[in-house]
Amino acid sequence: MATADLYLPEECWVCVIKFLIDNDDHNRHLKPLSLVSKQFLSLTNRLRVSLAIYNSPHTSLSSLFHRFSNIT
């Protein structure tokens, strides 16, 4: 018996992924999901909302903000 292709719109996948990562402060669950497919990689990349920089001198931060102007 052949299986039918299952299609869910991206909005549905985003809801599922948000449910899975709820209460996950460090987004540890995004990495395994991003390995499943290119579509999941794209979706998980959109859901990442923060970047943590540790042990970096202040001077390199200014160059990062200059290079990536959308970082606020």
Backbone atoms as SQL, in Angstrom:
CREATE TABLE atoms (id INTEGER PRIMARY KEY, chain TEXT, resi INTEGER, resn TEXT, atom TEXT, x REAL, y REAL, z REAL);
INSERT INTO atoms VALUES
  (1, 'A', 1, 'MET', 'N', 0.832, -1.175, 0.000),
  (2, 'A', 1, 'MET', 'CA', 0.000, 0.000, 0.000),
  (3, 'A', 1, 'MET', 'C', 0.883, 1.247, 0.000),
  (4, 'A', 2, 'ALA', 'N', 0.699, 2.116, -0.943),
  (5, 'A', 2, 'ALA', 'CA', 1.513, 3.328, -1.043),
  (6, 'A', 2, 'ALA', 'C', 1.039, 4.362, -0.028),
  (7, 'A', 3, 'THR', 'N', 1.991, 5.085, 0.509),
  (8, 'A', 3, 'THR', 'CA', 1.625, 6.146, 1.448),
  (9, 'A', 3, 'THR', 'C', 1.448, 7.451, 0.693),
  (10, 'A', 4, 'ALA', 'N', 0.493, 8.211, 1.109),
  (11, 'A', 4, 'ALA', 'CA', 0.236, 9.507, 0.481),
  (12, 'A', 4, 'ALA', 'C', 1.201, 10.538, 1.055),
  (13, 'A', 5, 'ASP', 'N', 1.611, 11.478, 0.222),
  (14, 'A', 5, 'ASP', 'CA', 2.465, 12.564, 0.699),
  (15, 'A', 5, 'ASP', 'C', 1.674, 13.442, 1.649),
  (16, 'A', 6, 'LEU', 'N', 2.310, 13.813, 2.727),
  (17, 'A', 6, 'LEU', 'CA', 1.672, 14.684, 3.707),
  (18, 'A', 6, 'LEU', 'C', 2.235, 16.086, 3.539),
  (19, 'A', 7, 'TYR', 'N', 1.380, 17.025, 3.248),
  (20, 'A', 7, 'TYR', 'CA', 1.813, 18.406, 3.081),
  (21, 'A', 7, 'TYR', 'C', 1.158, 19.260, 4.150),
  (22, 'A', 8, 'LEU', 'N', 1.974, 19.998, 4.859),
  (23, 'A', 8, 'LEU', 'CA', 1.477, 20.994, 5.803),
  (24, 'A', 8, 'LEU', 'C', 2.070, 22.335, 5.418),
  (25, 'A', 9, 'PRO', 'N', 1.284, 23.391, 5.449),
  (26, 'A', 9, 'PRO', 'CA', 1.831, 24.718, 5.159),
  (27, 'A', 9, 'PRO', 'C', 2.891, 25.095, 6.196),
  (28, 'A', 10, 'GLU', 'N', 3.790, 25.988, 5.805),
  (29, 'A', 10, 'GLU', 'CA', 4.862, 26.407, 6.708),
  (30, 'A', 10, 'GLU', 'C', 4.330, 26.982, 8.011),
  (31, 'A', 11, 'GLU', 'N', 3.183, 27.655, 7.958),
  (32, 'A', 11, 'GLU', 'CA', 2.609, 28.234, 9.174),
  (33, 'A', 11, 'GLU', 'C', 2.297, 27.144, 10.200),
  (34, 'A', 12, 'CYS', 'N', 1.835, 25.986, 9.721),
  (35, 'A', 12, 'CYS', 'CA', 1.550, 24.861, 10.627),
  (36, 'A', 12, 'CYS', 'C', 2.834, 24.315, 11.229),
  (37, 'A', 13, 'TRP', 'N', 3.876, 24.167, 10.394),
  (38, 'A', 13, 'TRP', 'CA', 5.157, 23.676, 10.904),
  (39, 'A', 13, 'TRP', 'C', 5.742, 24.638, 11.930),
  (40, 'A', 14, 'VAL', 'N', 5.594, 25.927, 11.692),
  (41, 'A', 14, 'VAL', 'CA', 6.095, 26.919, 12.653),
  (42, 'A', 14, 'VAL', 'C', 5.382, 26.745, 13.991),
  (43, 'A', 15, 'CYS', 'N', 4.086, 26.527, 13.962),
  (44, 'A', 15, 'CYS', 'CA', 3.331, 26.305, 15.209),
  (45, 'A', 15, 'CYS', 'C', 3.814, 25.050, 15.932),
  (46, 'A', 16, 'VAL', 'N', 4.054, 23.988, 15.184),
  (47, 'A', 16, 'VAL', 'CA', 4.539, 22.741, 15.788),
  (48, 'A', 16, 'VAL', 'C', 5.914, 22.952, 16.412),
  (49, 'A', 17, 'ILE', 'N', 6.806, 23.600, 15.675),
  (50, 'A', 17, 'ILE', 'CA', 8.167, 23.826, 16.182),
  (51, 'A', 17, 'ILE', 'C', 8.136, 24.745, 17.394),
  (52, 'A', 18, 'LYS', 'N', 7.313, 25.786, 17.352),
  (53, 'A', 18, 'LYS', 'CA', 7.203, 26.679, 18.513),
  (54, 'A', 18, 'LYS', 'C', 6.697, 25.923, 19.734),
  (55, 'A', 19, 'PHE', 'N', 5.768, 25.001, 19.519),
  (56, 'A', 19, 'PHE', 'CA', 5.270, 24.187, 20.632),
  (57, 'A', 19, 'PHE', 'C', 6.391, 23.325, 21.209),
  (58, 'A', 20, 'LEU', 'N', 7.205, 22.750, 20.323),
  (59, 'A', 20, 'LEU', 'CA', 8.295, 21.884, 20.776),
  (60, 'A', 20, 'LEU', 'C', 9.377, 22.642, 21.534),
  (61, 'A', 21, 'ILE', 'N', 9.642, 23.877, 21.124),
  (62, 'A', 21, 'ILE', 'CA', 10.730, 24.619, 21.769),
  (63, 'A', 21, 'ILE', 'C', 10.237, 25.525, 22.884),
  (64, 'A', 22, 'ASP', 'N', 8.940, 25.501, 23.168),
  (65, 'A', 22, 'ASP', 'CA', 8.414, 26.305, 24.267),
  (66, 'A', 22, 'ASP', 'C', 9.101, 25.892, 25.566),
  (67, 'A', 23, 'ASN', 'N', 9.482, 26.854, 26.366),
  (68, 'A', 23, 'ASN', 'CA', 10.203, 26.634, 27.627),
  (69, 'A', 23, 'ASN', 'C', 11.620, 26.106, 27.420),
  (70, 'A', 24, 'ASP', 'N', 12.152, 26.220, 26.225),
  (71, 'A', 24, 'ASP', 'CA', 13.536, 25.824, 25.942),
  (72, 'A', 24, 'ASP', 'C', 14.340, 27.101, 25.765),
  (73, 'A', 25, 'ASP', 'N', 14.894, 27.605, 26.858),
  (74, 'A', 25, 'ASP', 'CA', 15.566, 28.899, 26.841),
  (75, 'A', 25, 'ASP', 'C', 16.763, 28.958, 25.897),
  (76, 'A', 26, 'HIS', 'N', 17.410, 27.850, 25.669),
  (77, 'A', 26, 'HIS', 'CA', 18.631, 27.862, 24.868),
  (78, 'A', 26, 'HIS', 'C', 18.429, 27.301, 23.463),
  (79, 'A', 27, 'ASN', 'N', 17.197, 27.072, 23.080),
  (80, 'A', 27, 'ASN', 'CA', 16.864, 26.561, 21.740),
  (81, 'A', 27, 'ASN', 'C', 17.626, 25.286, 21.392),
  (82, 'A', 28, 'ARG', 'N', 17.824, 24.417, 22.371),
  (83, 'A', 28, 'ARG', 'CA', 18.553, 23.161, 22.141),
  (84, 'A', 28, 'ARG', 'C', 17.823, 22.251, 21.167),
  (85, 'A', 29, 'HIS', 'N', 16.530, 22.393, 21.055),
  (86, 'A', 29, 'HIS', 'CA', 15.760, 21.500, 20.187),
  (87, 'A', 29, 'HIS', 'C', 15.748, 21.958, 18.729),
  (88, 'A', 30, 'LEU', 'N', 16.261, 23.146, 18.447),
  (89, 'A', 30, 'LEU', 'CA', 16.261, 23.620, 17.068),
  (90, 'A', 30, 'LEU', 'C', 17.300, 22.901, 16.211),
  (91, 'A', 31, 'LYS', 'N', 18.448, 22.570, 16.791),
  (92, 'A', 31, 'LYS', 'CA', 19.500, 21.939, 15.996),
  (93, 'A', 31, 'LYS', 'C', 19.064, 20.593, 15.419),
  (94, 'A', 32, 'PRO', 'N', 18.535, 19.664, 16.227),
  (95, 'A', 32, 'PRO', 'CA', 18.094, 18.391, 15.629),
  (96, 'A', 32, 'PRO', 'C', 16.994, 18.584, 14.582),
  (97, 'A', 33, 'LEU', 'N', 16.098, 19.523, 14.824),
  (98, 'A', 33, 'LEU', 'CA', 15.035, 19.771, 13.842),
  (99, 'A', 33, 'LEU', 'C', 15.604, 20.314, 12.539),
  (100, 'A', 34, 'SER', 'N', 16.634, 21.145, 12.638),
  (101, 'A', 34, 'SER', 'CA', 17.211, 21.741, 11.434),
  (102, 'A', 34, 'SER', 'C', 17.937, 20.711, 10.577),
  (103, 'A', 35, 'LEU', 'N', 18.279, 19.561, 11.143),
  (104, 'A', 35, 'LEU', 'CA', 18.963, 18.510, 10.386),
  (105, 'A', 35, 'LEU', 'C', 18.008, 17.625, 9.595),
  (106, 'A', 36, 'VAL', 'N', 16.716, 17.754, 9.842),
  (107, 'A', 36, 'VAL', 'CA', 15.729, 16.881, 9.198),
  (108, 'A', 36, 'VAL', 'C', 15.604, 17.173, 7.709),
  (109, 'A', 37, 'SER', 'N', 15.494, 18.432, 7.349),
  (110, 'A', 37, 'SER', 'CA', 15.317, 18.786, 5.941),
  (111, 'A', 37, 'SER', 'C', 15.689, 20.246, 5.732),
  (112, 'A', 38, 'LYS', 'N', 15.811, 20.620, 4.476),
  (113, 'A', 38, 'LYS', 'CA', 16.107, 22.024, 4.158),
  (114, 'A', 38, 'LYS', 'C', 14.960, 22.931, 4.587),
  (115, 'A', 39, 'GLN', 'N', 13.739, 22.428, 4.472),
  (116, 'A', 39, 'GLN', 'CA', 12.578, 23.221, 4.885),
  (117, 'A', 39, 'GLN', 'C', 12.626, 23.478, 6.389),
  (118, 'A', 40, 'PHE', 'N', 12.937, 22.449, 7.176),
  (119, 'A', 40, 'PHE', 'CA', 13.019, 22.639, 8.626),
  (120, 'A', 40, 'PHE', 'C', 14.188, 23.541, 8.989),
  (121, 'A', 41, 'LEU', 'N', 15.290, 23.446, 8.259),
  (122, 'A', 41, 'LEU', 'CA', 16.425, 24.337, 8.500),
  (123, 'A', 41, 'LEU', 'C', 16.003, 25.785, 8.302),
  (124, 'A', 42, 'SER', 'N', 15.292, 26.040, 7.225),
  (125, 'A', 42, 'SER', 'CA', 14.806, 27.394, 6.955),
  (126, 'A', 42, 'SER', 'C', 13.860, 27.875, 8.054),
  (127, 'A', 43, 'LEU', 'N', 12.961, 27.013, 8.486),
  (128, 'A', 43, 'LEU', 'CA', 11.997, 27.389, 9.524),
  (129, 'A', 43, 'LEU', 'C', 12.684, 27.636, 10.861),
  (130, 'A', 44, 'THR', 'N', 13.606, 26.765, 11.243),
  (131, 'A', 44, 'THR', 'CA', 14.278, 26.945, 12.529),
  (132, 'A', 44, 'THR', 'C', 15.177, 28.171, 12.516),
  (133, 'A', 45, 'ASN', 'N', 15.762, 28.479, 11.366),
  (134, 'A', 45, 'ASN', 'CA', 16.579, 29.696, 11.278),
  (135, 'A', 45, 'ASN', 'C', 15.732, 30.940, 11.502),
  (136, 'A', 46, 'ARG', 'N', 14.504, 30.913, 11.030),
  (137, 'A', 46, 'ARG', 'CA', 13.615, 32.065, 11.238),
  (138, 'A', 46, 'ARG', 'C', 13.184, 32.203, 12.691),
  (139, 'A', 47, 'LEU', 'N', 13.174, 31.080, 13.418),
  (140, 'A', 47, 'LEU', 'CA', 12.721, 31.113, 14.807),
  (141, 'A', 47, 'LEU', 'C', 13.826, 31.480, 15.796),
  (142, 'A', 48, 'ARG', 'N', 15.055, 31.470, 15.353),
  (143, 'A', 48, 'ARG', 'CA', 16.155, 31.881, 16.235),
  (144, 'A', 48, 'ARG', 'C', 16.082, 33.392, 16.382),
  (145, 'A', 49, 'VAL', 'N', 16.025, 33.841, 17.609),
  (146, 'A', 49, 'VAL', 'CA', 15.816, 35.274, 17.823),
  (147, 'A', 49, 'VAL', 'C', 16.950, 35.945, 18.583),
  (148, 'A', 50, 'SER', 'N', 17.937, 35.187, 19.006),
  (149, 'A', 50, 'SER', 'CA', 19.001, 35.825, 19.771),
  (150, 'A', 50, 'SER', 'C', 20.356, 35.231, 19.431),
  (151, 'A', 51, 'LEU', 'N', 21.365, 36.016, 19.716),
  (152, 'A', 51, 'LEU', 'CA', 22.743, 35.612, 19.517),
  (153, 'A', 51, 'LEU', 'C', 23.496, 35.958, 20.782),
  (154, 'A', 52, 'ALA', 'N', 24.136, 34.982, 21.365),
  (155, 'A', 52, 'ALA', 'CA', 24.897, 35.218, 22.592),
  (156, 'A', 52, 'ALA', 'C', 26.380, 35.238, 22.261),
  (157, 'A', 53, 'ILE', 'N', 27.058, 36.284, 22.703),
  (158, 'A', 53, 'ILE', 'CA', 28.498, 36.419, 22.497),
  (159, 'A', 53, 'ILE', 'C', 29.147, 36.455, 23.865),
  (160, 'A', 54, 'TYR', 'N', 30.045, 35.506, 24.105),
  (161, 'A', 54, 'TYR', 'CA', 30.713, 35.405, 25.395),
  (162, 'A', 54, 'TYR', 'C', 32.207, 35.682, 25.237),
  (163, 'A', 55, 'ASN', 'N', 32.796, 36.295, 26.252),
  (164, 'A', 55, 'ASN', 'CA', 34.239, 36.541, 26.311),
  (165, 'A', 55, 'ASN', 'C', 34.770, 37.247, 25.071),
  (166, 'A', 56, 'SER', 'N', 34.077, 38.251, 24.635),
  (167, 'A', 56, 'SER', 'CA', 34.506, 38.996, 23.464),
  (168, 'A', 56, 'SER', 'C', 34.827, 40.430, 23.864),
  (169, 'A', 57, 'PRO', 'N', 35.958, 40.933, 23.414),
  (170, 'A', 57, 'PRO', 'CA', 36.269, 42.337, 23.716),
  (171, 'A', 57, 'PRO', 'C', 35.246, 43.277, 23.085),
  (172, 'A', 58, 'HIS', 'N', 35.051, 44.400, 23.720),
  (173, 'A', 58, 'HIS', 'CA', 34.065, 45.386, 23.257),
  (174, 'A', 58, 'HIS', 'C', 34.366, 45.858, 21.842),
  (175, 'A', 59, 'THR', 'N', 35.628, 45.934, 21.450),
  (176, 'A', 59, 'THR', 'CA', 35.973, 46.436, 20.116),
  (177, 'A', 59, 'THR', 'C', 35.460, 45.521, 19.012),
  (178, 'A', 60, 'SER', 'N', 35.471, 44.205, 19.232),
  (179, 'A', 60, 'SER', 'CA', 34.953, 43.327, 18.184),
  (180, 'A', 60, 'SER', 'C', 33.438, 43.403, 18.077),
  (181, 'A', 61, 'LEU', 'N', 32.772, 43.741, 19.169),
  (182, 'A', 61, 'LEU', 'CA', 31.320, 43.904, 19.105),
  (183, 'A', 61, 'LEU', 'C', 30.942, 45.054, 18.189),
  (184, 'A', 62, 'SER', 'N', 31.657, 46.140, 18.272),
  (185, 'A', 62, 'SER', 'CA', 31.324, 47.280, 17.418),
  (186, 'A', 62, 'SER', 'C', 31.503, 46.936, 15.948),
  (187, 'A', 63, 'SER', 'N', 32.507, 46.126, 15.617),
  (188, 'A', 63, 'SER', 'CA', 32.683, 45.727, 14.217),
  (189, 'A', 63, 'SER', 'C', 31.555, 44.801, 13.759),
  (190, 'A', 64, 'LEU', 'N', 31.064, 43.953, 14.676),
  (191, 'A', 64, 'LEU', 'CA', 29.925, 43.098, 14.332),
  (192, 'A', 64, 'LEU', 'C', 28.677, 43.926, 14.058),
  (193, 'A', 65, 'PHE', 'N', 28.420, 44.904, 14.912),
  (194, 'A', 65, 'PHE', 'CA', 27.241, 45.745, 14.710),
  (195, 'A', 65, 'PHE', 'C', 27.360, 46.578, 13.440),
  (196, 'A', 66, 'HIS', 'N', 28.572, 46.971, 13.104),
  (197, 'A', 66, 'HIS', 'CA', 28.775, 47.727, 11.865),
  (198, 'A', 66, 'HIS', 'C', 28.537, 46.814, 10.658),
  (199, 'A', 67, 'ARG', 'N', 29.041, 45.586, 10.731),
  (200, 'A', 67, 'ARG', 'CA', 28.919, 44.648, 9.617),
  (201, 'A', 67, 'ARG', 'C', 27.483, 44.172, 9.435),
  (202, 'A', 68, 'PHE', 'N', 26.806, 43.875, 10.530),
  (203, 'A', 68, 'PHE', 'CA', 25.433, 43.382, 10.480),
  (204, 'A', 68, 'PHE', 'C', 24.516, 44.453, 11.055),
  (205, 'A', 69, 'SER', 'N', 24.096, 45.353, 10.216),
  (206, 'A', 69, 'SER', 'CA', 23.355, 46.536, 10.669),
  (207, 'A', 69, 'SER', 'C', 21.952, 46.222, 11.197),
  (208, 'A', 70, 'ASN', 'N', 21.413, 45.048, 10.909),
  (209, 'A', 70, 'ASN', 'CA', 20.073, 44.707, 11.397),
  (210, 'A', 70, 'ASN', 'C', 20.077, 44.182, 12.820),
  (211, 'A', 71, 'ILE', 'N', 21.259, 44.001, 13.411),
  (212, 'A', 71, 'ILE', 'CA', 21.350, 43.534, 14.792),
  (213, 'A', 71, 'ILE', 'C', 21.072, 44.705, 15.716),
  (214, 'A', 72, 'THR', 'N', 20.113, 44.511, 16.612),
  (215, 'A', 72, 'THR', 'CA', 19.832, 45.574, 17.588),
  (216, 'A', 72, 'THR', 'C', 19.727, 44.998, 18.967);
